[in-house]
Amino acid sequence: MRKTLFFFVIVLALRTQLAWSWDGAQTMVPGTIEVTDGGNYGFRIWGPSCGGVANFAYLQSTDSNYGTYVAVILMAKAQGLQLTFYTNKDSNGYCHIGYVSQQ
């Protein structure tokens, strides 16, 4: 019985660790927003970080669901609503937005 319980706890702990695939998660009202060329970190939000080389997170115009991300972020900024940004470091060390949540 103890071995089974121990095994279950270990599997659960490992599964929880593997399920967290984000380098950063931050809840905030979107800060300064910059828009530039779509292939050059085209839509940037200052504030969310994943420990990257700059204090902004970005979306590229080629990202899946790009228009919806932009609409949600701009609406939250305009209304002063908090969003949770989930980010991952890209190969250059910048924080790429992979998921956004609004409660």
C-alpha positions, 0 to 999 in steps of 0.5 A, spaced: 500 500 500 505 504 501 509 503 495 503 504 491 501 511 494 508 513 494 508 511 486 502 515 485 505 521 489 511 521 484 507 520 478 503 526 480 509 530 481 512 529 475 506 530 471 505 537 474 512 539 473 511 537 465 505 540 464 507 547 466 511 549 459 511 556 460 517 560 461 513 566 464 506 568 467 504 575 469 497 578 471 497 585 469 493 591 465 497 591 459 502 597 459 505 600 453 504 597 446 508 598 440 506 596 433 511 595 428 513 591 422 509 584 422 516 580 422 520 584 427 516 582 434 510 586 430 506 587 436 509 588 443 507 589 450 511 592 455 511 589 462 510 581 461 516 578 462 519 571 461 526 573 464 528 574 456 533 580 454 528 585 454 522 587 458 516 586 453 513 580 450 511 580 443 506 577 437 508 576 430 503 577 425 504 570 422 502 567 429 495 563 429 489 567 432 493 573 431 487 578 430 484 575 436 490 576 441 491 583 439 483 585 440 483 582 447 489 585 449 487 592 446 480 591 449 483 590 456 488 596 455 482 600 453 478 598 459 483 597 464 482 590 465 488 585 467 490 579 463 494 573 464 500 573 459 503 566 458 510 567 455 516 563 452 523 565 450 524 564 443 531 562 440 534 570 441 531 570 448 525 575 447 518 573 450 513 570 445 506 570 447 503 563 447 497 564 451 492 570 454 487 569 459 482 574 462 478 572 468 
